[in-house]
Amino acid sequence: MKVSAAIAQILKKEGVEFLIGYPVNPIIEAAAEADIRTIMVRQERTGLHMADAVSRVTSADKIGVFTMQSGPGTENAFGGVAQAYSESVPIVVLPGGYPRHINSLPPNFSAYLNFQHTAKWVEQVNLASVVPDAMRRAFTQVKNGRPRPAVIEIPSDVYGEDIPEPTDYVPSQRHRFGPDPLEVDRVAAVLVGAKRLVIYAGQGVHYAKGWDALRELAELLEAPVTTSLEGKSAFPENHPLALGSGGRAMPAAVYQFLQESDVIFGIGCSLSRTNFGIQFPKGKTYVHATLDPADLNKDIPADHALIGDARLTLEALIAAIRDRIKKPRGNAAAVAGEIARINGAWMAKWMSKLTKDSEPLSPYRVIWDLMHTLDVPNTIITHDAGSPRDQISPFWQPTTPLSYIGWGKTTQLGYGLGLAMGAKLAHPNKTCVNVWGDAAIGFTGMDFETAARERIPILSILMNNFCMAIELPIMQTATAKYRSTDISGDYAAMARAFGGHGERITEPGQIVPAIHRGLAANQDGKPALLEFITEKEIEASIFR
């Protein structure tokens, strides 16, 4: 069989249900013949974002795969691969390459050379006979250790070569490893002895499916829990011990408990310092549990460390802690009461914005009504960069795992659309939502047409304040202008022109009815874009 057909066969064996791509690449046609659903996007970056979400919302049980042509297709894909690398997302990327006799000559763009620092594994296949081995290595890399992209570049003249049929390919396995038992014992003593312990959970808890173990540990230690943006929904935010998630913006209890803590236990996280995450306080005892040793002491010195899968680590700690305290010590009610008091006072200050009855609309009112209209446990929601991220993340309370796709390290505008589309592919029975602004839609809005054409019925919530970039004055003066260029556009009309449902909402009383109409359109198989005309909000729940 031809190399392209062999790759399609291998993808099928690996359980790949969707191949997302942009022509021209022979793998696309071969995949379609192998009964793999092929989805063509308007631009490469959005397609990679879709593959990204497929991996995320399934805890990498399904691996998102993207393919594209050589040259400009591979160049255009760079940002999407870089985003997945930054957010630690396992995807397999199959770029076409230039023919072998010119693939290393400038100015021809080589994925093998240029993706080295934005992928976990990069390989160029120059012999047809090694294609199965290369694919095995790629899937092994994305399924094991720290999740990040694998890139397999195949020169165009290799696709047409023959390899023996059928391919002798066995799907790669997932392997997990746990922490050193001696270190577990030491850390258990530290956690039990802490006076003001805070648990900080990251995305690794999602990949390890460690949600139940995280909850058991928190309840055993009667410790409050916060999460990174990527880890949001790893702990139910309606739980009495939930502080909320921590990003650039956060609930008040997250900030106060971290400041007053004596021990911070980071599990399934990198403890990275970014402009869009928690600013970790100094002078605390840090216990860092991570899958990747490269995370240790990178940004924050660790007093104690555990290396291993997050679920195995949590389960080992639970066993070691039960040897010490047997059962909770009776502090849960006091801790929960303190959380409720702090966050209650914080919410009271924000309720005027969350329920504001004005025109233009408050973006916080839109978020509030959205959360109280949707079936939150059966919804997967994501934000975009800038204001949408900072406005929604403190107030949205997920209650089920993998129901919130948080991100923010490299903050590519327009990321949320592809994430919502990929989530809907992976979970067709859930409501999948992206919240973005009028700057973000300028980056990837054309791919709303992909959602309509491919019948991917997402709910797209657009906050349009006719103002590009985050709404923060350059100078704190009465005459300060916004750091933006005034922009305009009727995006609801665009959605309708693309074949989706689109409407513009200007009145507070129409927010909830419009959401219901959007959901009804989703039930009919159409993506819906609800364009809310909002004010130029400059406040966010940021503590420094």
N, C-alpha and C positions, 0 to 999 in steps of 0.2 A: 504494500500500500504506500501511498504518498505520505510524506512527512506531515502535511497539514491534516490528513485523515487520521494519522496515528496520534497526533496531539489531541484531536477531538475525541478519539477513543479513550485516551488517558484521562481527559477531563471528565468524561462520563463515568469512568471507574472511580474517580475521586469524588463523585457525588455532586459535581457542578451542574446546577440547574439552569443558570443564566450565564450567557457570555455577552458582556457589554463591550461595545467597540465602536470604532469609527473607520470606515473603509479607507484604503483598500488593504485587505490582508486575507490570504487564502484560508486561514483558520476559521474565519467567520462562516464562509460557505460550507466548510467541512463540518463545523459544529451544527449548523442547521440540518445537514443531512443525517447527523447523528441524533436528531431529536433533542438537541439542547436549544432552549429558547435564546435567540439572538436579538439584542436590543441595540439599535443604532442611535447615538446621541448627536446633538448639534455641535458639541465640542468635547475634546478629550477630557478636560479637567472634570466636567460634570459626570462623565462616565466612570472615572476613577472614584469619585465621591460616592457614586451608587454602589460600586463594588466594595468600597470601604464600609458602608452601612450594612451590607449583607453579612460581612464578617462580624461586625460589632454586635448587631442585635441578635445573633445566634450564638454568642460566646465562641465564635470561630468554628462551630460545628459545620457551618457552610463557609467556604472560602470564596470571597469575591474575586472574579477574574476579569481582566480587561485586556483587550488587544487593539493594536493600531498599526498604521503604516509606518514605514521608515521615514526618515527626514523630518518634515514639518509635523507629522503626527506625533512622533516621539518627542520632538522639542516642545510641542504644546502640552504634552502630558507631564512635563517635569514638575509643575506646581502641584498636581494632584498626588504624585508619588511622594513629593517632599512633605505634603501635609500628612499623609498616612504614616510616613516615617516619624514625624514629630509627635503624632498622637499614638504611636505604637499600635498600628492596625495591620493585621496580616492579610495582604492581598498578593495575588500572583499577576504579574504584568508581562504580557507577551508582545513586545514591539517587533515589528519587522525591521530588518537591517538591509543596508546596501549590499549588492552582490559582493562576494568574497574578494574579488580582485581589486575593489576600490573601497571596501568598508573601513579601512584604517587610514584613508587619505583625506586630508582637509580639502574643502570645508565640510565634508560629509559628517553629519552628526552621528556619533556612536553612542548608543545606550550603554554599551559595556563600559566605555570610558567615562561617560558623564554622569551615570547614576551611582557611581561607587559610594558617594557620601550621603545618598538619600535612600538607600535600600540596604537591607540586611544581607542580601545575597544577590550577586550580579554575575551572569554567565553569558558567554557568546557561544552558540553551537555552530560549529563549522563542518561537522560530519553528521550525516543523516543517522548513522548507526548509534550515536550517543544521545539522540533525542530522548528516549525513555529514561536514561540515567539522569539527564539534566532536569527533566520534569520531576523525577523522584526526589532529587536534591532540593528543588524549589519547594515542593509541598512539605517535605520534611522540615525545612527551615521555618516555614510559616506556621507549622503546627507545634513546634517545640521551642522552648526557651522564650526569650522576649519576642513578642509578636511584632513583625515589621515586614515591609514589602520584599518580595523576591522578584527579580527581573531576569527573564530569559530572552535574549535577543537572537533572532534567527535570520540570517541573511536570506535575501529574496530567492537566490538561486538554490538554496537548500530545500525549500518547500516542495519543489517538484521532483526531488529524488525519492527513490524507493527504499523501504525498509521491510524486513520480513513481516508477514501477516500470519496470525494476529500478534500484537505486541505482547511480549512476556512481561506484563506490568502488574505489580502488586501495589495497591494503594498504600500510601505512607501511614504510619501509625503516630498517635500522640502519646508522648511519655511525660510523666510528671516526676518531680523529685521534691523531697521534703527537707526541712532544716536539720542541722546538727542537734541531736538530742541533748547534749551537754549545754549548748547555747539556749535551747528551749527552756531548760531548767533554770538557767540564770535569769532569762527574761521573765519567766513566770514569777520569780521572786520580786523582780523590779515592779511588775505590774500590780501584784498583790500589795506591795508596800507603798504604792503611790497614794498621796493624799488627794490630789486633784488631777486624776488621769483623764486625758482626752484621746479618743481613738479617731484617727484620720484615715479613711478608706479610699483607695484609688481604683483605677480601672482594672487592676489585676484581680480584684475580687470578682468582677464580672467574668473575666476569661476563665477563672478557676471555678466558677459557679459556687463561690463561697458565701452566698447570702445567708443561708441558715446558720452556718458556723459563726459568721460575724455577729448575727443577732444573739446567738447563744452566749458568745463571749461577752458582749456588751451587757447582757442581762445578768450574767454570772458576776461580773466585776462591778455592775451598777454604774457603768461608765458612759458618759455622753459621747455621741458619735457625730462627726462631720465627715463630709466627703469632698474630694476634688470635683471639678466640673466633669471630668471624664468618669469619675466614680459615682456620680449622682444617680440615684435609684438603687444603689447597692444596699442601702439601708432605708426602710420605709420612713418617710418624713412625717408621717402621722403617729409614729411611735413616741412614747413619752420621753425616751432618751435621745431623740433626734434633735440635733442643733440646727440642721439645715445644711446646705452645701456651701462650700467656700470657694469663691472666685475673686474677681476684682470687686464685685459687689456681693454682699452676704447678709444674712440675718444678724441682728445684734448679738445673739447668744453665741454665735460662732466666734466672733471677735473677742467677746468678754471671757469666754471659757478658755480660749487659747492663751490670752494674756495672763490669766490667773492660774494656769495649770502648773504642775511641777513636772509631770511626765507626759510626753506626746508620743503616742504609738502609731507610727505610719505603717499601714499594711497594704500591700499590692500597689505601691506608689513609688515614684522616683524622688519625692521630696525636692522637686526642682523649684528654683526661684524664677518666676516669670512675671511679666507685667500684668498678667491676667489671672494670677492665682493668689492663694493666701500668702501674705508676707509673714513668714514664720518668725515668732518672737525669739529673741536670744535669752540665754540664761536658763534654758530648760533642759531636762534630761530627754534625749531623743532615742527612741527605740525604732530602728528602721528594718522592716521586713519586706524584702523585694525579691523578685525572680532573677534580677540581673545584677551581678556584683559590680558592674560599671556604675550603678547608681550610688553606691556607698561613698560617703564623704565627698560627693561631687559638688553639692551646693551647701549642705548642712552636715556638720560633723556628727557622726552617730556614736553615741555612748555604748549602744548595744546593737547587734545586727543579727538578722536571721535571713538566710538565703534559701529560697524555695518557693514552690507553688503556694499561692495565698490560702487556698482551702486546706491543704495539708498542714500549713503552718498554723492556721487558726485551730484546727482540730488537735494538733499536738499541744498547743498552748492550753486549750480547754482541759485536756487530760491532766496536764501538769498542774494547772491551777486548782482543779478539783481535789488533787492530792493534798493541797494546802488549806483550802477554805471550805470544801465540801458543798456549800450552798451560799447564796447571796447573804451579805451581812446586814441587810436591813436599811440601806441608805438610798434605795431607788426612789422612794417617794420624795425625799428631800431634794435629790438631784433633779427629778422631773419637775418639782415645784419651782425650783430656781430657773430652769429652762423656760417654763411657762410664764413666769413672771417677767423675765427679761424680754422674751420674744413677744409677749402680750403687750408690753409697753411700746415696743418697737412697732408692732403692727398698728397700734392705736394712732401712732404718728403718721403712718402711711395710708390709713383708711381714707383720708380725704382725697388722695390721688387715685386710690384703687376704685373708689366709687364716685369719682368726680362726674358731675352732670353738666358738661360744657361742650361747646363747639369752638374750635376744632377739638377733637376727642383727645382725652388723655391716653397715652399708650398703656399706662397702668390699668386704666378702666377696661381696655380691650383685653388685656391679659387676665384680669380678674374675672370678667364675664366668660372668657374662653374656658378658664379652669373650672368654673361652676356650671358650664353647659356640657362639656365633653364628659364621657365616661373615662375618667382619668386612669383607672387600672387597666383599661383596654386601649389606651392611647400611647403611641410613641411620638414624642415631640423633640424637636431640636430648634436651636436658635441660630442666628447668624452672628457675624462679628459686630463689635462695637455696642451701640445702644441696645439692640435686641437681646444680646447676651446679658448685659448688665441689668436690664429691666426685668427679664423673665426669671433668671436663675435664682434670685433670693425668694421669690414668691410662689413659684410652681412647686407643688408638693407631690412628687411621685410616690406611689405606694407599692408598686410591683417592680421587680428587677428588669433591667434593660428597657425601661419605658421612657428614658430620657437620654438623648445622645448629646453629651456635653463636650465642649472643646474650646480651645482658645490660645494654644501656644504660638501658632503662626498666623492665626486669624485671617485666613483668605476669605475675602468677601465673596458671597455667593455659594459657600460650601453647603449651607443648610438645604438647598433645593435638592441636590443630588442625594444627600443623606436621607431625606424623607422619601424619595423615590425608591432608593435601595431598600429602606426599611419596609416599604409597602410590598416590594417584590418578595422579601423574605417572610413577611407576616401579612398576607393578603386580607386576613379577617380583622386586623386592627386598624384603628384610625391613625393615620400617619400625618404629622403636621410639621411644617417648617414656619418659623417666624422670622421675617427679614425686613429690611428697610429699603428705601428707594435707591440707595447707593448700591446695595448688594444685587438688586434685581438688574441693575445695569451691567453686571458682570456675567450672570448666568441665566438671565430671564428668558432667553430664546429657548432654553431647554424645557420651559413649560410646555412648549409644543411637543417635545418628546413624551411628556407625561400624557398629553392628549392623544397623540398618535399611537402610542403603545398601550393605551388604556391602563394607566397607572393612576388610580384615583386618590390622589393626595389632597389634603386641605392646606392651602398656602395662605398664610396670614401676613399681609403686607402693611407695614406702618409707613405711610407716606406723609412726611412733613415738608416735602419740597425742599429738602435741605441735605446736601451731600456731606458726608463725613459726620463724625460724632459731634453732638450738639454741645460743645463747650466753648465759651467765649475765649478768644485769644487773650484779651485783656479784661481784667475785672473792673470795668468802668461802665457807666451808664450808656455810653455810646459805642460799646464794643460790638463789632460785627461777628457773626458766626464764622468759624473756620470752615468755609464751604463755598460752593457755587450754587446759586439758586437753580434748581432743576424742576422740570415739569414732565408730565406724561400721564396719559390715561391708561394705566396698566390693566384695569378691569376690562377695558375694550380690547386690549391686546390679548388677554386670556380668551375672550369670546372669539376673536379672530382666529385663534389657534385651534378652536374646537372645544375649548373647556368652558366651564361656568365662571363668569366673572361679574362682580358687582362692586360698586363704590359705595361706602357707607360714611355718612357725615353726622348722623344724629345718634346720641347715646341710646335712645330707645330702640334703635334698629340693630344694635350689635348682636344681641342674642337671636332675633329672628333671622338675621343674615347667616349666622353660624349654622342654624338649623337648615337653611336653604342650601348651604354649602355641603353639609353632610348628606342631604337628600341627593344632591348631584353626585356625590361619591358613590352612593348606593346604586345609581344608574350607570356607574363605570366611568364617570367624568372627573377629571381633576378640577378643583375649585380654587379660584384666587379671589380672596376677599380683601379689597383695598380700603383700608381705614385711613381717613384723612385726619392726621394727628397734629397736635401742637409741637412746637420746638422745645421739648422737655430737656432740661439741663441737669436735673437731679437724679442721682442713683444712690443706692444704699451702700456707700463706700466708707470704710473705716480705715483710718491711717494713724 
